Amino acid sequence: MKKLIIFMLIAFLIMFPFEVLSKEVDQDRLTYFKAKTQMLKNNKQISNASKNVFSAEAQYKNVLESYDRLNNYIMIWGNDIDDYQEMELLMQRDYSPVVAKYNWIIAQKNEVLTKSKLIIDLRNRFRDVLSAQNDYKHKQLELDVEKKSYTGALKRFEKGLISVNEKDEAEYAYLQAQYELDASKRNLENTKRKLNELIANPINYTLYDVINLENLIADDFEPVEYFIAKALENRIEIFSINRDIELKNLQASIMRIHNVHEIYRLAKRDYSEIMADLDILKIRLQEEKQKITQEIKSAYNDIKKVEKEIDSFRKQIDIEKRKLKYMEKRYELGSVSLTEYEKAKNNLIVLEDQLDLILYDYNTKLMKFEYAYDIGPAY
């Protein structure tokens, strides 16, 4: 009976870890979309941006609550205060709520902007993992070829068919492939750590299966003028300058009540500064519009250029596939070595993986472009 119990315990201990590990690998398979969800949930920058929105909203509500009190004070004591004091009270009553509301809106836009910047950072780090995974796979294929080549060279050397130098060259190529595989593995681990850091995973988390790419985003683009108009309407830089212009105009309009800007020395100085600031802001607005217009044009042309590169790369892969079929026939006839044939197959795999990364980069550019004609960030 004891032997049976011991046997069952041993069997359980042997089987249980493998069961857990298989579940972990299946459950923890990382995709870009899972990483994005995890980052948006855990990132401290996003948490801080959300807190700023909450704080700005609370401040706006507090300012609104003081509106009636200030209004009643002005109505009751309006005849007992001078025009300058009334202007100061009007600034608190009419100007402060607008400032607080704009601060709340800006906080909301900054929260969106923070998320967008982090998503771009995530895609870049995720791309590094994709690239490192591909490189590791390619290095494994190279090592397999060099191992077979060295094994064959060793047998031929033992039979006296090749020189010691030829055998040493094959051995060096094999050892070099091993070294490059080890270096590629370390690079893959480092890229995963950087990704883990961003999405708040344990820093040494490595239970990643092959990371799959999302499908290519296919958009029929409107003319570039459409996106320029959207960007000039939506970008946070334009919104911020227009906000400052509106606030300056509101200040000036309050100061013109009872001609305070002409009667009181301090008000006259402040009014003059406001007018000068308005001139500067209007110039900045035009400069920013020109800058964004050029940015959108450049981004638009960049995306169109990549679309052509994708078509060209696909044609190149088709050519390489035809070459490989021709080489396969030559290999079957014995006019091409196994090493040459396997290197050609591996080269095609490298090209196909490069195309996957090009498509991933294209999707990233589309995402960045979408942000660029919305509130930002810049492309």
SVG drawing of the C-alpha trace seen along z (x, -y; Angstrom):
<svg xmlns="http://www.w3.org/2000/svg" viewBox="-27 -107 73 109">
<polyline fill="none" stroke="black" stroke-width="0.4" points="0.0,0.0 2.8,-2.4 4.6,-1.6 1.4,-2.4 1.0,-5.8 4.7,-6.6 4.3,-5.7 1.3,-7.9 3.0,-10.9 6.0,-10.5 3.8,-10.3 1.9,-13.4 5.1,-15.4 6.4,-14.4 3.2,-15.2 2.0,-18.3 4.9,-20.7 4.5,-19.8 0.8,-20.3 1.2,-23.7 3.9,-24.7 1.8,-23.7 -1.0,-25.9 1.3,-28.8 2.6,-28.7 -0.8,-28.5 -2.3,-31.2 0.7,-33.6 1.2,-33.6 1.8,-37.3 0.3,-39.1 0.6,-42.8 -3.0,-43.4 -2.7,-41.6 0.5,-43.6 -1.3,-46.8 -4.2,-46.0 -1.8,-45.1 0.2,-48.3 -2.8,-50.6 -4.0,-49.0 -0.7,-49.0 1.5,-52.0 2.2,-54.7 2.3,-57.5 -1.3,-56.7 -2.3,-56.4 -0.8,-59.9 -2.5,-61.4 -5.8,-60.0 -5.3,-61.5 -4.5,-64.9 -7.9,-64.7 -9.7,-64.0 -7.9,-66.8 -8.6,-69.3 -12.3,-68.3 -12.5,-68.8 -10.8,-72.2 -13.3,-73.3 -16.3,-72.3 -14.9,-74.2 -14.5,-77.3 -18.1,-77.0 -19.3,-76.7 -17.8,-80.1 -19.5,-81.8 -22.8,-82.5 -21.0,-83.8 -18.9,-86.2 -21.9,-87.3 -23.9,-88.1 -21.0,-90.0 -20.7,-92.1 -24.5,-92.8 -24.5,-93.8 -21.3,-95.8 -21.0,-96.9 -21.7,-100.5 -19.2,-100.5 -16.1,-99.4 -14.2,-101.2 -14.0,-100.1 -10.6,-98.4 -11.8,-96.3 -14.9,-95.4 -12.7,-94.3 -10.7,-92.0 -13.9,-90.4 -15.2,-90.0 -11.9,-88.2 -12.5,-85.8 -16.2,-85.3 -16.0,-85.2 -12.3,-84.5 -11.3,-81.9 -14.1,-79.3 -13.0,-79.4 -9.4,-78.8 -10.4,-76.0 -12.5,-74.4 -9.7,-74.6 -7.3,-73.1 -9.7,-70.2 -10.0,-69.7 -6.2,-69.9 -5.8,-67.3 -8.1,-65.0 -6.2,-65.5 -2.9,-65.0 -4.3,-61.7 -5.1,-60.6 -1.7,-61.9 0.1,-59.9 -1.6,-56.7 -0.8,-57.3 2.9,-57.9 3.1,-54.8 1.3,-52.7 3.9,-53.9 6.7,-53.0 5.1,-49.6 4.9,-48.9 8.6,-49.8 9.6,-47.5 7.3,-44.8 8.9,-45.2 12.3,-44.7 11.1,-41.4 9.7,-40.3 13.0,-41.2 15.0,-39.4 12.8,-36.3 13.3,-36.2 17.0,-36.6 17.2,-33.8 15.2,-31.5 17.5,-32.4 20.6,-31.7 19.2,-28.3 18.8,-27.5 22.3,-28.7 23.7,-26.6 21.9,-23.5 23.4,-24.1 26.9,-24.7 26.6,-21.6 25.8,-19.4 28.5,-21.0 31.1,-20.4 29.9,-16.8 30.3,-16.1 33.7,-17.8 34.9,-15.8 34.0,-12.5 35.7,-13.6 38.8,-14.6 38.9,-11.2 38.8,-9.5 41.5,-11.8 39.3,-13.6 39.9,-17.2 42.8,-19.0 43.1,-19.9 42.6,-23.6 39.3,-22.8 38.2,-20.8 39.3,-23.7 37.4,-26.2 34.2,-24.1 34.8,-23.8 35.3,-27.6 32.1,-28.3 30.3,-25.9 31.7,-27.4 31.0,-30.9 27.3,-29.9 27.1,-28.7 28.5,-31.9 26.1,-34.0 23.2,-31.9 24.2,-32.5 24.5,-36.2 21.1,-36.3 19.5,-34.5 20.9,-37.1 19.6,-39.9 16.2,-38.3 16.1,-38.0 17.1,-41.7 14.4,-42.9 11.8,-40.9 13.0,-42.5 12.6,-46.0 9.1,-45.0 8.3,-43.6 9.4,-46.8 7.0,-48.9 3.9,-46.6 4.7,-46.0 5.5,-42.3 8.0,-40.6 11.3,-41.7 12.5,-38.1 9.2,-36.9 10.0,-34.9 7.1,-32.5 6.4,-33.9 5.4,-31.8 5.9,-33.0 4.4,-36.5 1.9,-36.8 1.5,-39.9 -1.8,-41.6 -3.4,-41.7 -2.3,-44.5 -4.5,-47.5 -5.9,-48.3 -7.1,-51.9 -8.2,-53.7 -6.7,-57.0 -8.4,-60.3 -6.4,-63.1 -3.7,-64.6 -5.7,-67.9 -8.4,-66.0 -5.8,-64.9 -4.3,-68.4 -7.7,-69.9 -8.3,-67.3 -4.9,-67.9 -5.4,-71.7 -8.7,-71.1 -7.7,-68.5 -4.0,-68.8 -3.4,-69.8 -0.8,-72.4 -3.4,-74.3 -6.0,-73.8 -3.6,-75.2 -2.7,-78.3 -6.4,-79.0 -7.1,-78.6 -4.5,-81.1 -5.9,-83.5 -9.4,-83.1 -8.3,-83.7 -6.3,-86.8 -9.3,-88.2 -11.5,-87.5 -9.1,-89.3 -9.0,-92.2 -12.8,-92.4 -13.2,-92.4 -10.6,-95.2 -12.4,-97.3 -15.5,-97.5 -15.7,-101.0 -12.5,-101.7 -10.4,-100.4 -7.6,-99.7 -7.4,-103.4 -7.9,-104.9 -5.7,-102.8 -2.0,-102.7 -1.6,-99.0 -4.5,-98.0 -3.1,-100.0 0.2,-98.2 -1.5,-94.8 -3.7,-95.5 -0.8,-96.6 1.0,-93.3 -2.1,-91.3 -2.3,-93.0 1.4,-92.3 0.9,-88.6 -2.1,-88.3 0.1,-89.5 2.7,-86.9 0.1,-84.1 -1.4,-84.8 2.1,-84.5 2.7,-81.3 -0.6,-79.9 0.3,-80.5 3.7,-79.0 2.3,-75.9 -0.2,-75.5 2.5,-75.6 4.6,-73.1 1.8,-70.7 0.8,-71.0 4.3,-70.1 4.4,-67.2 1.2,-65.7 2.3,-66.0 5.6,-64.3 3.9,-61.5 1.4,-61.0 4.2,-60.6 6.1,-58.3 3.2,-55.9 2.7,-55.9 6.4,-55.2 6.2,-52.2 3.2,-50.8 5.3,-50.7 8.2,-49.1 5.9,-46.4 4.8,-45.6 8.4,-45.6 9.5,-43.3 6.7,-40.8 7.9,-40.6 11.4,-40.0 10.2,-37.1 8.3,-35.6 11.6,-35.8 13.5,-34.1 10.8,-31.3 11.3,-30.6 15.0,-30.5 14.7,-28.1 12.5,-25.7 15.2,-25.8 17.9,-25.1 15.9,-22.3 15.9,-20.6 19.6,-21.1 20.1,-19.7 18.1,-16.6 20.4,-16.2 23.4,-16.5 24.8,-19.8 24.2,-21.7 25.3,-20.7 22.9,-20.2 24.6,-23.1 24.0,-25.5 20.4,-24.3 19.6,-24.7 21.2,-28.1 18.9,-29.2 15.9,-27.9 17.0,-29.8 17.5,-32.9 13.9,-32.7 12.7,-32.4 14.7,-35.5 13.1,-37.5 9.6,-36.3 10.2,-37.3 11.6,-40.7 8.3,-41.2 6.4,-40.5 8.4,-43.2 7.9,-45.7 4.1,-45.1 4.3,-45.6 6.2,-48.8 3.7,-49.9 0.9,-49.4 2.8,-51.4 3.2,-54.2 -0.6,-54.2 -1.2,-54.3 1.2,-57.2 -0.4,-59.0 -3.8,-58.5 -2.5,-60.1 -0.8,-62.9 -4.1,-64.1 -5.9,-63.7 -4.7,-65.4 -1.1,-64.0 1.6,-63.3 3.5,-64.4 4.3,-61.8"/>
</svg>
